[in-house]
Amino acid sequence: MNVLVALLVVLLAVCWISFRKQPVRFTSQDTKFRDRYGEWAIVAGASGEGLGAAWADALCELHVNVLLIARREPQLMELKKTLENKYSGCKVDTLVQDLSAADLVDVFADLLLGADNRQYGFLVHNAAYSHMGPFLDAPLEKHSLTVDIDVRSVMTMTHQFGNYLKSNGRTGGIIIMSSMAGEIGSAFVSNYAATKGFDTAFTQAVSYELKPLGIDLLACVAGCTVTPNYIKVAAAGTRNPIIEQTPEQVVEECIQGIGVKASIRTGFINKLIRFFMVRVLPLEFAIQMFGSETEKLLEGTVQVDD
């Protein structure tokens, strides 16, 4: 009987997730995305590889010009060159800026106020920082840095960009990259998980407030994404390809989900995992499972901060 009940739950979950799947709304063959979100997009946390690069590439493919923001100038310039060679019709600008810096609020405000000749309509906040390992083993400064980048810069840039769109009477969109780690809380990335829980809840709430203004917000709750840092952190033999996604897959789901939902969990398997963790399993059991899997992932690895 228990086996039958479990199978029924799995079947219902699969049907529920399949029913919620969104159709393709934006393609590179039309101008719907650009018409809705403007000619220029900002990608904060636009590293030369991984999700930042995938976002920049996808936006250029949609015929949107991009401003790339990151703290490492060499990687920024390399990505700029790659995009300009691939998309001859797109403009690519760069801004070297540490999103944890105290002057972010002034730098970003000056950027938007000086944009009279541009129509910024889309913001992707992709920057993140995490220190993996036992909470007490990391210096408090590292935990504070996580909050600065994953919470303070998210709130700062969303507030300023939202007001920029509102004051100009423009429609627009904001994507906040979040994480499955924040769904319940995960040991060994506890502070990071907490900040991502904030990002998801914050985006969902502000989405409701700004929707009447024509401003779409989306929290992208991603799971294991095969980025260079993920490959460095994940211990050999502990990765599970079944639950992994490429950055391009994650970005494509976000593009199709913006304006439809306030948050999405990318990947069919991640949706299924979330369904069981949040809706089926007891909380204590779910916390234990998340913590155990994270611990296995980190066994034998060298700490990588990002």
Backbone as CSV, one residue per row, in Angstrom:
resi,resn,N_x,N_y,N_z,CA_x,CA_y,CA_z,C_x,C_y,C_z
1,MET,0.829,-1.205,0.000,0.000,0.000,0.000,0.866,1.259,0.000
2,ASN,1.934,1.269,0.839,2.818,2.432,0.899,3.497,2.696,-0.444
3,VAL,3.856,1.608,-1.141,4.492,1.746,-2.448,3.521,2.367,-3.446
4,LEU,2.265,1.925,-3.397,1.251,2.466,-4.297,1.002,3.947,-4.031
5,VAL,0.971,4.306,-2.760,0.781,5.711,-2.398,1.948,6.555,-2.910
6,ALA,3.162,6.031,-2.745,4.346,6.755,-3.208,4.322,6.944,-4.720
7,LEU,3.945,5.897,-5.438,3.862,5.984,-6.897,2.801,6.986,-7.332
8,LEU,1.679,7.001,-6.604,0.613,7.950,-6.912,1.080,9.387,-6.699
9,VAL,1.821,9.606,-5.620,2.347,10.942,-5.341,3.300,11.385,-6.442
10,VAL,4.175,10.466,-6.886,5.113,10.777,-7.967,4.356,11.123,-9.245
11,LEU,3.328,10.331,-9.566,2.536,10.571,-10.769,1.848,11.926,-10.712
12,LEU,1.276,12.242,-9.561,0.609,13.533,-9.400,1.601,14.683,-9.532
13,ALA,2.796,14.496,-8.974,3.821,15.536,-9.054,4.244,15.773,-10.493
14,VAL,4.443,14.692,-11.235,4.839,14.804,-12.638,3.764,15.525,-13.441
15,CYS,2.512,15.152,-13.206,1.396,15.793,-13.916,1.307,17.274,-13.566
16,TRP,1.496,17.588,-12.288,1.408,18.973,-11.820,2.501,19.823,-12.449
17,ILE,3.726,19.305,-12.469,4.855,20.042,-13.032,4.687,20.206,-14.533
18,SER,4.249,19.157,-15.215,4.068,19.218,-16.664,2.990,20.223,-17.041
19,PHE,1.931,20.272,-16.235,0.828,21.197,-16.502,1.280,22.651,-16.379
20,ARG,2.231,22.898,-15.449,2.698,24.256,-15.191,3.767,24.723,-16.174
21,LYS,4.212,23.858,-17.062,5.270,24.216,-18.007,4.800,25.340,-18.926
22,GLN,5.661,26.349,-19.091,5.290,27.515,-19.883,5.669,27.337,-21.351
23,PRO,4.825,27.814,-22.259,5.159,27.750,-23.686,6.246,28.756,-24.031
24,VAL,6.834,28.603,-25.194,7.850,29.544,-25.665,7.183,30.865,-26.035
25,ARG,7.620,31.946,-25.426,7.029,33.268,-25.665,7.947,34.173,-26.471
26,PHE,9.249,34.057,-26.242,10.212,34.926,-26.902,11.217,34.099,-27.690
27,THR,11.471,34.500,-28.916,12.485,33.845,-29.735,13.345,34.912,-30.402
28,SER,14.492,34.488,-30.913,15.395,35.425,-31.591,14.858,35.854,-32.948
29,GLN,13.754,35.239,-33.374,13.187,35.548,-34.690,12.196,36.708,-34.655
30,ASP,11.863,37.192,-33.456,10.925,38.313,-33.380,11.471,39.395,-32.445
31,THR,10.719,40.466,-32.287,11.164,41.600,-31.467,10.295,41.789,-30.219
32,LYS,9.524,40.766,-29.851,8.613,40.905,-28.717,9.356,41.230,-27.423
33,PHE,10.475,40.552,-27.196,11.227,40.789,-25.965,11.745,42.225,-25.923
34,ARG,12.331,42.658,-27.016,12.869,44.017,-27.089,11.757,45.055,-26.981
35,ASP,10.616,44.797,-27.568,9.490,45.726,-27.478,9.024,45.885,-26.035
36,ARG,9.066,44.796,-25.284,8.597,44.811,-23.900,9.640,45.391,-22.946
37,TYR,10.902,45.021,-23.157,11.931,45.331,-22.161,13.010,46.305,-22.625
38,GLY,12.836,46.883,-23.793,13.735,47.951,-24.202,14.961,47.501,-24.979
39,GLU,15.751,48.494,-25.377,16.903,48.263,-26.250,18.172,47.908,-25.488
40,TRP,18.211,48.225,-24.191,19.412,47.979,-23.393,19.080,47.180,-22.134
41,ALA,19.965,46.246,-21.816,19.847,45.452,-20.595,21.136,45.576,-19.794
42,ILE,21.022,45.411,-18.494,22.172,45.432,-17.591,22.325,44.046,-16.979
43,VAL,23.518,43.489,-17.061,23.808,42.200,-16.432,24.844,42.438,-15.344
44,ALA,24.421,42.372,-14.091,25.321,42.560,-12.956,25.834,41.193,-12.502
45,GLY,27.144,41.071,-12.462,27.737,39.765,-12.200,27.983,39.043,-13.505
46,ALA,28.482,39.802,-14.489,28.670,39.253,-15.845,30.079,38.693,-15.991
47,SER,30.321,37.586,-15.339,31.625,36.940,-15.448,31.825,36.398,-16.858
48,GLY,33.072,36.113,-17.197,33.378,35.643,-18.545,32.815,34.284,-18.868
49,GLU,32.438,33.526,-17.840,31.879,32.197,-18.040,30.680,32.022,-17.114
50,GLY,29.952,30.945,-17.315,28.852,30.632,-16.423,27.583,31.389,-16.738
51,LEU,26.777,31.642,-15.695,25.463,32.240,-15.888,25.536,33.674,-16.406
52,GLY,26.506,34.442,-15.946,26.627,35.815,-16.418,26.850,35.887,-17.915
53,ALA,27.755,35.049,-18.405,28.022,35.001,-19.846,26.814,34.486,-20.609
54,ALA,26.125,33.501,-20.041,24.940,32.941,-20.699,23.841,33.986,-20.814
55,TRP,23.674,34.793,-19.775,22.673,35.861,-19.822,23.013,36.889,-20.894
56,ALA,24.264,37.309,-20.918,24.680,38.302,-21.907,24.491,37.778,-23.323
57,ASP,24.843,36.531,-23.545,24.711,35.921,-24.865,23.244,35.829,-25.283
58,ALA,22.390,35.397,-24.355,20.964,35.240,-24.671,20.317,36.582,-24.993
59,LEU,20.688,37.621,-24.262,20.113,38.946,-24.508,20.562,39.498,-25.860
60,CYS,21.817,39.292,-26.194,22.297,39.728,-27.514,21.575,38.971,-28.626
61,GLU,21.305,37.698,-28.390,20.586,36.908,-29.390,19.175,37.436,-29.593
62,LEU,18.619,38.052,-28.551,17.293,38.665,-28.639,17.364,40.103,-29.154
63,HIS,18.528,40.486,-29.667,18.740,41.807,-30.276,18.686,42.934,-29.255
64,VAL,19.130,42.647,-28.036,19.180,43.649,-26.976,20.646,43.989,-26.693
65,ASN,20.963,45.266,-26.629,22.312,45.701,-26.263,22.533,45.464,-24.769
66,VAL,23.777,45.243,-24.360,24.023,44.895,-22.963,25.126,45.745,-22.343
67,LEU,24.908,46.082,-21.077,25.943,46.671,-20.240,26.349,45.608,-19.232
68,LEU,27.595,45.225,-19.239,28.104,44.170,-18.375,28.786,44.784,-17.157
69,ILE,28.399,44.329,-15.968,28.995,44.827,-14.725,29.645,43.664,-13.981
70,ALA,30.901,43.835,-13.608,31.617,42.838,-12.809,32.854,43.506,-12.225
71,ARG,33.505,42.826,-11.303,34.671,43.429,-10.646,35.988,43.058,-11.306
72,ARG,35.979,42.071,-12.194,37.222,41.645,-12.841,37.250,42.165,-14.283
73,GLU,38.076,43.154,-14.533,38.109,43.789,-15.852,38.557,42.848,-16.970
74,PRO,39.583,42.017,-16.783,40.006,41.137,-17.887,38.889,40.224,-18.384
75,GLN,38.131,39.630,-17.448,37.025,38.754,-17.839,35.918,39.540,-18.546
76,LEU,35.672,40.764,-18.076,34.668,41.614,-18.718,35.044,41.905,-20.172
77,MET,36.284,42.283,-20.382,36.725,42.646,-21.725,36.740,41.436,-22.654
78,GLU,37.070,40.278,-22.099,37.056,39.055,-22.908,35.642,38.715,-23.357
79,LEU,34.673,38.840,-22.426,33.278,38.569,-22.772,32.764,39.599,-23.775
80,LYS,33.115,40.838,-23.583,32.717,41.903,-24.520,33.201,41.580,-25.933
81,LYS,34.446,41.175,-26.049,35.017,40.846,-27.358,34.299,39.661,-27.991
82,THR,34.025,38.644,-27.177,33.327,37.453,-27.678,31.949,37.810,-28.227
83,LEU,31.208,38.614,-27.473,29.851,38.991,-27.882,29.859,39.867,-29.130
84,GLU,30.782,40.798,-29.195,30.847,41.684,-30.362,31.217,40.922,-31.630
85,ASN,32.051,39.911,-31.480,32.413,39.092,-32.646,31.245,38.213,-33.095
86,LYS,30.440,37.767,-32.127,29.336,36.852,-32.431,28.097,37.593,-32.906
87,TYR,27.840,38.767,-32.325,26.632,39.537,-32.651,27.053,40.927,-33.134
88,SER,27.260,41.051,-34.411,27.786,42.297,-34.974,26.825,43.472,-34.818
89,GLY,25.548,43.186,-34.670,24.568,44.267,-34.570,24.315,44.755,-33.165
90,CYS,24.934,44.127,-32.170,24.684,44.492,-30.776,25.820,45.335,-30.201
91,LYS,25.428,46.285,-29.360,26.413,47.095,-28.640,26.661,46.468,-27.269
92,VAL,27.926,46.436,-26.877,28.297,45.854,-25.589,29.187,46.844,-24.848
93,ASP,28.741,47.305,-23.687,29.531,48.189,-22.833,29.872,47.473,-21.533
94,THR,30.860,47.999,-20.822,31.280,47.368,-19.571,31.417,48.407,-18.468
95,LEU,31.256,47.940,-17.245,31.487,48.763,-16.061,32.155,47.892,-15.007
96,VAL,33.351,48.283,-14.596,34.054,47.553,-13.543,33.566,48.080,-12.200
97,GLN,32.900,47.215,-11.436,32.334,47.638,-10.159,32.186,46.439,-9.233
98,ASP,32.661,46.591,-8.013,32.468,45.585,-6.971,31.100,45.834,-6.338
99,LEU,30.200,44.872,-6.444,28.839,45.069,-5.939,28.760,45.052,-4.421
100,SER,29.851,44.693,-3.753,29.860,44.745,-2.289,30.337,46.099,-1.777
101,ALA,30.810,46.953,-2.671,31.379,48.245,-2.270,30.300,49.200,-1.773
102,ALA,30.698,50.060,-0.844,29.746,51.004,-0.255,29.260,52.041,-1.259
103,ASP,30.046,52.270,-2.316,29.660,53.297,-3.285,28.728,52.777,-4.376
104,LEU,28.265,51.535,-4.261,27.387,50.968,-5.291,26.156,51.832,-5.512
105,VAL,25.554,52.301,-4.432,24.317,53.079,-4.551,24.545,54.341,-5.383
106,ASP,25.692,54.987,-5.209,25.987,56.205,-5.971,26.382,55.892,-7.411
107,VAL,27.196,54.855,-7.589,27.660,54.487,-8.932,26.487,54.075,-9.812
108,PHE,25.592,53.259,-9.266,24.460,52.777,-10.060,23.475,53.905,-10.347
109,ALA,23.275,54.789,-9.367,22.391,55.940,-9.586,22.945,56.843,-10.685
110,ASP,24.245,57.094,-10.649,24.867,57.931,-11.679,24.747,57.282,-13.054
111,LEU,24.887,55.962,-13.094,24.771,55.238,-14.361,23.390,55.434,-14.974
112,LEU,22.351,55.283,-14.160,20.983,55.397,-14.668,20.626,56.839,-15.004
113,LEU,21.068,57.777,-14.173,20.756,59.188,-14.417,21.460,59.708,-15.666
114,GLY,22.594,59.099,-15.994,23.328,59.529,-17.175,22.950,58.777,-18.429
115,ALA,21.825,58.081,-18.383,21.420,57.217,-19.500,20.363,57.868,-20.384
116,ASP,20.457,59.184,-20.575,19.447,59.900,-21.361,19.345,59.389,-22.797
117,ASN,20.462,58.936,-23.326,20.462,58.477,-24.722,20.223,56.977,-24.837
118,ARG,19.867,56.358,-23.719,19.620,54.920,-23.730,18.287,54.604,-23.065
119,GLN,17.742,53.485,-23.442,16.498,53.017,-22.840,16.774,51.697,-22.131
120,TYR,17.309,51.799,-20.906,17.497,50.595,-20.107,16.127,50.075,-19.689
121,GLY,15.886,48.801,-19.931,14.595,48.248,-19.556,14.666,46.899,-18.880
122,PHE,15.883,46.356,-18.739,16.004,45.000,-18.213,17.252,44.908,-17.346
123,LEU,17.089,44.326,-16.168,18.201,44.148,-15.233,18.276,42.695,-14.792
124,VAL,19.458,42.123,-14.887,19.714,40.786,-14.353,20.720,40.920,-13.221
125,HIS,20.325,40.527,-12.015,21.274,40.500,-10.895,21.742,39.059,-10.724
126,ASN,22.935,38.811,-11.220,23.483,37.457,-11.210,24.622,37.291,-10.212
127,ALA,25.120,38.393,-9.663,26.265,38.314,-8.759,25.895,37.574,-7.478
128,ALA,26.833,36.794,-6.979,26.610,36.063,-5.732,27.957,35.756,-5.088
129,TYR,27.922,35.572,-3.780,29.131,35.187,-3.049,28.732,34.157,-2.007
130,SER,29.526,33.128,-1.869,29.265,32.126,-0.833,30.580,31.564,-0.328
131,HIS,30.604,31.273,0.957,31.736,30.562,1.553,31.217,29.208,2.003
132,MET,31.701,28.160,1.382,31.206,26.820,1.676,32.020,26.171,2.789
133,GLY,31.301,25.569,3.719,31.946,24.903,4.842,31.158,25.160,6.114
134,PRO,31.599,24.613,7.253,30.904,24.831,8.524,30.794,26.315,8.850
135,PHE,29.655,26.728,9.332,29.374,28.139,9.590,30.396,28.763,10.531
136,LEU,30.744,28.085,11.618,31.638,28.657,12.622,33.086,28.717,12.171
137,ASP,33.434,27.970,11.136,34.826,27.935,10.682,35.200,29.132,9.815
138,ALA,34.225,29.818,9.284,34.502,30.957,8.399,34.544,32.249,9.205
139,PRO,35.445,33.167,8.878,35.474,34.467,9.556,34.160,35.212,9.335
140,LEU,33.779,36.013,10.298,32.534,36.770,10.199,32.553,37.702,8.988
141,GLU,33.743,38.164,8.619,33.855,39.060,7.464,33.348,38.399,6.184
142,LYS,33.600,37.106,6.038,33.130,36.398,4.841,31.608,36.286,4.835
143,HIS,31.023,36.034,5.999,29.561,35.975,6.076,28.945,37.350,5.787
144,SER,29.601,38.402,6.266,29.106,39.757,6.004,29.193,40.090,4.518
145,LEU,30.251,39.615,3.864,30.402,39.850,2.431,29.284,39.164,1.648
146,THR,28.895,37.977,2.092,27.774,37.276,1.458,26.503,38.113,1.535
147,VAL,26.247,38.698,2.695,25.058,39.540,2.870,25.152,40.796,2.000
148,ASP,26.343,41.384,1.931,26.524,42.601,1.126,26.174,42.362,-0.340
149,ILE,26.657,41.248,-0.894,26.452,40.986,-2.319,25.092,40.365,-2.597
150,ASP,24.709,39.381,-1.795,23.501,38.605,-2.091,22.216,39.258,-1.595
151,VAL,22.338,40.220,-0.679,21.141,40.889,-0.147,21.179,42.394,-0.416
152,ARG,22.219,43.057,0.107,22.238,44.520,0.010,22.280,45.006,-1.432
153,SER,23.127,44.394,-2.262,23.206,44.857,-3.653,21.931,44.524,-4.427
154,VAL,21.291,43.411,-4.084,20.012,43.058,-4.717,18.962,44.119,-4.411
155,MET,18.859,44.474,-3.128,17.869,45.468,-2.719,18.188,46.842,-3.319
156,THR,19.463,47.213,-3.297,19.882,48.513,-3.827,19.558,48.651,-5.311
157,MET,19.977,47.673,-6.098,19.813,47.771,-7.548,18.353,47.634,-7.964
158,THR,17.589,46.797,-7.254,16.160,46.661,-7.551,15.424,47.962,-7.250
159,HIS,15.745,48.574,-6.117,15.102,49.827,-5.723,15.413,50.935,-6.723
160,GLN,16.675,51.063,-7.092,17.063,52.139,-8.009,16.550,51.899,-9.427
161,PHE,16.646,50.669,-9.891,16.199,50.378,-11.251,14.679,50.464,-11.354
162,GLY,13.980,49.994,-10.324,12.523,50.092,-10.315,12.057,51.540,-10.352
163,ASN,12.706,52.392,-9.571,12.350,53.814,-9.571,12.726,54.493,-10.882
164,TYR,13.814,54.046,-11.490,14.219,54.573,-12.802,13.142,54.283,-13.845
165,LEU,12.641,53.050,-13.870,11.584,52.692,-14.816,10.292,53.446,-14.502
166,LYS,9.946,53.504,-13.224,8.702,54.164,-12.813,8.710,55.646,-13.175
167,SER,9.815,56.330,-12.886,9.880,57.773,-13.141,9.851,58.103,-14.629
168,ASN,10.287,57.149,-15.455,10.279,57.364,-16.901,9.044,56.771,-17.575
169,GLY,8.155,56.174,-16.780,6.937,55.598,-17.325,7.186,54.444,-18.274
170,ARG,8.223,53.651,-18.009,8.592,52.564,-18.906,8.217,51.204,-18.329
171,THR,7.875,50.297,-19.228,7.773,48.902,-18.818,9.186,48.351,-18.722
172,GLY,9.342,47.246,-18.018,10.681,46.679,-17.875,10.645,45.363,-17.137
173,GLY,11.824,44.822,-16.902,11.921,43.539,-16.225,13.163,43.457,-15.359
174,ILE,13.052,42.712,-14.271,14.174,42.492,-13.357,14.235,41.004,-13.023
175,ILE,15.397,40.414,-13.233,15.636,39.018,-12.872,16.589,38.978,-11.690
176,ILE,16.209,38.285,-10.632,17.095,38.061,-9.490,17.441,36.572,-9.454
177,MET,18.718,36.266,-9.607,19.143,34.870,-9.567,19.187,34.387,-8.122
178,SER,18.413,33.344,-7.835,18.359,32.771,-6.499,18.850,31.324,-6.562
179,SER,18.496,30.529,-5.567,19.046,29.175,-5.497,18.113,28.242,-4.744
180,MET,18.149,26.977,-5.135,17.398,25.941,-4.422,17.866,25.808,-2.976
181,ALA,19.097,26.229,-2.703,19.621,26.162,-1.334,18.775,26.985,-0.377
182,GLY,18.103,28.011,-0.895,17.290,28.869,-0.058,15.870,28.389,0.160
183,GLU,15.494,27.281,-0.451,14.122,26.782,-0.306,13.843,26.297,1.112
184,ILE,14.828,25.648,1.713,14.661,25.119,3.062,15.776,25.612,3.977
185,GLY,16.957,25.746,3.411,18.158,26.035,4.188,19.065,24.826,4.103
186,SER,20.302,25.062,3.758,21.215,23.943,3.573,22.450,24.123,4.433
187,ALA,22.770,23.105,5.207,23.974,23.132,6.030,25.203,23.279,5.143
188,PHE,26.243,23.881,5.709,27.535,24.089,5.041,27.496,25.202,3.990
189,VAL,26.319,25.712,3.699,26.182,26.971,2.946,25.047,27.760,3.605
190,SER,25.024,27.725,4.932,23.874,28.230,5.686,23.598,29.705,5.435
191,ASN,24.632,30.526,5.465,24.430,31.956,5.262,24.013,32.253,3.825
192,TYR,24.667,31.597,2.876,24.300,31.741,1.463,22.846,31.321,1.251
193,ALA,22.462,30.182,1.845,21.086,29.697,1.699,20.089,30.713,2.250
194,ALA,20.435,31.318,3.383,19.542,32.313,3.985,19.388,33.535,3.082
195,THR,20.488,33.980,2.470,20.395,35.140,1.581,19.569,34.816,0.341
196,LYS,19.662,33.581,-0.135,18.891,33.201,-1.315,17.413,33.030,-0.971
197,GLY,17.132,32.626,0.264,15.746,32.613,0.717,15.173,34.024,0.721
198,PHE,15.987,34.985,1.157,15.584,36.396,1.104,15.335,36.826,-0.335
199,ASP,16.273,36.495,-1.232,16.145,36.926,-2.628,14.833,36.457,-3.247
200,THR,14.483,35.202,-2.984,13.250,34.652,-3.552,12.018,35.348,-2.980
201,ALA,11.961,35.452,-1.647,10.805,36.074,-0.996,10.693,37.552,-1.375
202,PHE,11.810,38.241,-1.392,11.840,39.664,-1.750,11.319,39.886,-3.165
203,THR,11.805,39.096,-4.105,11.404,39.256,-5.506,9.930,38.959,-5.696
204,GLN,9.440,37.897,-5.064,8.022,37.539,-5.190,7.132,38.661,-4.653
205,ALA,7.540,39.268,-3.541,6.733,40.327,-2.935,6.748,41.602,-3.780
206,VAL,7.939,42.026,-4.199,8.047,43.256,-4.991,7.411,43.072,-6.368
207,SER,7.423,41.846,-6.874,6.775,41.559,-8.156,5.301,41.958,-8.120
208,TYR,4.636,41.641,-7.032,3.215,41.982,-6.885,3.021,43.501,-6.885
209,GLU,3.938,44.224,-6.229,3.811,45.671,-6.127,4.033,46.378,-7.464
210,LEU,4.975,45.864,-8.253,5.364,46.566,-9.476,4.613,46.118,-10.724
211,LYS,3.910,45.007,-10.636,3.199,44.504,-11.814,2.219,45.521,-12.392
212,PRO,1.448,46.265,-11.561,0.535,47.268,-12.133,1.255,48.374,-12.904
213,LEU,2.554,48.532,-12.665,3.337,49.554,-13.364,3.928,49.029,-14.666
214,GLY,3.680,47.755,-14.951,4.249,47.164,-16.153,5.686,46.715,-15.980
215,ILE,6.108,46.542,-14.722,7.471,46.096,-14.424,7.407,44.659,-13.921
216,ASP,8.026,43.754,-14.657,7.999,42.330,-14.326,9.230,41.947,-13.513
217,LEU,9.020,41.219,-12.419,10.119,40.683,-11.622,10.036,39.169,-11.610
218,LEU,11.187,38.530,-11.615,11.243,37.072,-11.577,12.427,36.624,-10.737
219,ALA,12.160,35.768,-9.761,13.225,35.105,-9.013,13.526,33.781,-9.697
220,CYS,14.757,33.622,-10.143,15.169,32.374,-10.784,15.815,31.488,-9.735
221,VAL,15.088,30.468,-9.294,15.579,29.560,-8.259,16.233,28.368,-8.953
222,ALA,17.535,28.463,-9.138,18.273,27.442,-9.882,18.851,26.388,-8.945
223,GLY,19.061,25.209,-9.496,19.705,24.135,-8.756,21.167,24.037,-9.148
224,CYS,21.673,22.819,-9.230,23.074,22.604,-9.604,23.280,22.998,-11.064
225,THR,24.018,24.056,-11.274,24.271,24.569,-12.620,25.752,24.415,-12.935
226,VAL,26.057,23.862,-14.088,27.443,23.523,-14.431,28.187,24.782,-14.868
227,THR,28.661,25.519,-13.873,29.503,26.688,-14.095,30.935,26.334,-13.694
228,PRO,31.917,27.140,-14.086,33.301,26.851,-13.701,33.497,26.719,-12.194
229,ASN,32.849,27.578,-11.401,33.004,27.490,-9.951,32.347,26.240,-9.379
230,TYR,31.217,25.847,-9.951,30.569,24.617,-9.490,31.476,23.416,-9.738
231,ILE,32.117,23.391,-10.891,33.017,22.282,-11.221,34.204,22.251,-10.260
232,LYS,34.700,23.429,-9.864,35.822,23.485,-8.929,35.426,22.998,-7.540
233,VAL,34.216,23.359,-7.131,33.767,23.041,-5.774,33.321,21.597,-5.639
234,ALA,32.596,21.091,-6.632,32.017,19.749,-6.530,33.121,18.698,-6.490
235,ALA,33.085,17.864,-5.470,34.097,16.820,-5.328,33.951,15.777,-6.422
236,ALA,35.068,15.233,-6.855,35.045,14.193,-7.892,34.230,13.002,-7.418
237,GLY,33.348,12.532,-8.274,32.544,11.358,-7.943,31.271,11.657,-7.193
238,THR,31.070,12.924,-6.770,29.859,13.254,-6.006,28.814,13.981,-6.847
239,ARG,29.176,14.422,-8.034,28.219,15.123,-8.890,27.182,14.166,-9.450
240,ASN,25.968,14.706,-9.607,24.871,13.908,-10.146,24.356,14.584,-11.417
241,PRO,24.746,14.079,-12.587,24.350,14.715,-13.853,22.843,14.831,-14.041
242,ILE,22.081,13.976,-13.366,20.630,13.988,-13.536,20.027,15.317,-13.079
243,ILE,20.601,15.907,-12.031,20.031,17.137,-11.480,20.739,18.390,-11.985
244,GLU,21.770,18.216,-12.801,22.532,19.365,-13.283,21.898,19.989,-14.528
245,GLN,22.077,21.298,-14.658,21.660,22.032,-15.850,22.818,22.873,-16.363
246,THR,22.793,23.191,-17.634,23.763,24.129,-18.179,23.266,25.548,-17.912
247,PRO,24.161,26.526,-17.886,23.717,27.917,-17.728,22.709,28.327,-18.797
248,GLU,22.916,27.858,-20.014,22.014,28.213,-21.112,20.597,27.699,-20.876
249,GLN,20.468,26.502,-20.305,19.147,25.949,-20.002,18.438,26.780,-18.936
250,VAL,19.185,27.186,-17.915,18.614,28.003,-16.845,18.122,29.342,-17.391
251,VAL,18.957,29.993,-18.179,18.613,31.307,-18.723,17.390,31.224,-19.635
252,GLU,17.318,30.199,-20.456,16.181,30.056,-21.371,14.869,29.930,-20.605
253,GLU,14.857,29.179,-19.512,13.633,29.056,-18.709,13.236,30.400,-18.109
254,CYS,14.232,31.168,-17.679,13.940,32.483,-17.103,13.336,33.421,-18.137
255,ILE,13.902,33.418,-19.329,13.404,34.298,-20.389,11.946,33.985,-20.710
256,GLN,11.604,32.709,-20.726,10.224,32.328,-21.030,9.294,32.528,-19.832
257,GLY,9.861,32.631,-18.613,9.034,32.760,-17.414,8.777,34.182,-16.968
258,ILE,9.637,35.126,-17.377,9.467,36.514,-16.940,8.148,37.079,-17.464
259,GLY,7.407,37.724,-16.582,6.111,38.281,-16.953,4.967,37.306,-16.798
260,VAL,5.296,36.047,-16.517,4.275,35.016,-16.316,4.200,34.625,-14.845
261,LYS,5.361,34.468,-14.220,5.433,34.055,-12.826,6.312,35.021,-12.046
262,ALA,6.183,34.971,-10.721,7.058,35.759,-9.855,8.329,34.998,-9.514
263,SER,8.297,33.679,-9.640,9.486,32.861,-9.396,9.342,31.541,-10.133
264,ILE,10.483,30.987,-10.530,10.484,29.671,-11.155,11.609,28.833,-10.572
265,ARG,11.370,27.523,-10.547,12.420,26.562,-10.198,12.820,25.905,-11.507
266,THR,14.049,26.107,-11.920,14.459,25.658,-13.246,14.765,24.166,-13.259
267,GLY,14.423,23.519,-14.361,14.724,22.101,-14.532,13.631,21.204,-13.979
268,PHE,13.238,20.214,-14.763,12.162,19.314,-14.350,12.504,18.591,-13.048
269,ILE,13.740,18.086,-12.945,14.135,17.344,-11.748,14.138,18.254,-10.530
270,ASN,14.607,19.486,-10.683,14.590,20.424,-9.562,13.168,20.735,-9.115
271,LYS,12.261,20.845,-10.057,10.855,21.062,-9.703,10.324,19.876,-8.904
272,LEU,10.701,18.684,-9.339,10.250,17.473,-8.651,10.839,17.396,-7.242
273,ILE,12.136,17.701,-7.131,12.793,17.695,-5.822,12.132,18.700,-4.895
274,ARG,11.868,19.884,-5.407,11.252,20.915,-4.592,9.847,20.511,-4.136
275,PHE,9.106,19.868,-5.029,7.760,19.409,-4.698,7.801,18.479,-3.483
276,PHE,8.734,17.526,-3.509,8.815,16.569,-2.404,9.373,17.214,-1.139
277,MET,10.407,18.037,-1.278,11.043,18.645,-0.111,10.102,19.586,0.633
278,VAL,9.308,20.351,-0.123,8.474,21.386,0.483,7.058,20.903,0.779
279,ARG,6.514,20.058,-0.104,5.102,19.711,-0.001,4.827,18.314,0.550
280,VAL,5.837,17.439,0.523,5.586,16.049,0.909,6.349,15.649,2.168
281,LEU,7.657,15.852,2.180,8.496,15.359,3.266,8.383,16.229,4.515
282,PRO,8.529,15.631,5.704,8.610,16.421,6.936,9.819,17.355,6.873
283,LEU,9.707,18.535,7.451,10.751,19.547,7.360,12.093,19.042,7.880
284,GLU,12.093,18.385,9.029,13.356,17.920,9.609,14.059,16.930,8.689
285,PHE,13.294,16.082,8.036,13.874,15.103,7.109,14.452,15.809,5.887
286,ALA,13.736,16.820,5.397,14.213,17.577,4.235,15.509,18.314,4.559
287,ILE,15.588,18.911,5.753,16.811,19.605,6.173,17.984,18.637,6.234
288,GLN,17.724,17.449,6.761,18.774,16.431,6.863,19.263,16.006,5.477
289,MET,18.338,15.832,4.548,18.710,15.418,3.197,19.541,16.494,2.496
290,PHE,19.095,17.744,2.590,19.839,18.845,1.972,21.245,18.934,2.549
291,GLY,21.342,18.878,3.873,22.644,18.986,4.526,23.573,17.852,4.167
292,SER,23.026,16.642,4.130,23.830,15.467,3.801,24.374,15.536,2.382
293,GLU,23.528,15.947,1.438,23.967,16.025,0.044,25.013,17.124,-0.148
294,THR,24.847,18.245,0.549,25.839,19.318,0.445,27.169,18.881,1.031
295,GLU,27.114,18.159,2.136,28.344,17.667,2.768,29.094,16.715,1.841
296,LYS,28.354,15.847,1.165,28.987,14.928,0.210,29.629,15.691,-0.939
297,LEU,28.947,16.732,-1.384,29.446,17.521,-2.508,30.777,18.183,-2.178
298,LEU,30.959,18.531,-0.904,32.148,19.278,-0.503,33.295,18.401,-0.033
299,GLU,33.068,17.116,0.128,34.115,16.230,0.639,35.327,16.224,-0.284
300,GLY,36.475,16.513,0.303,37.715,16.443,-0.460,37.942,17.600,-1.398
301,THR,37.189,18.693,-1.238,37.362,19.832,-2.148,38.191,20.921,-1.492
302,VAL,38.692,21.803,-2.319,39.370,23.003,-1.850,38.359,24.138,-1.868
303,GLN,38.328,24.936,-0.785,37.359,26.028,-0.693,37.509,27.000,-1.859
304,VAL,36.378,27.299,-2.496,36.359,28.297,-3.567,35.311,29.332,-3.223
305,ASP,35.724,30.582,-3.057,34.788,31.669,-2.786,34.384,32.313,-4.096
306,ASP,33.088,32.648,-4.214,32.621,33.335,-5.425,31.498,34.278,-5.058
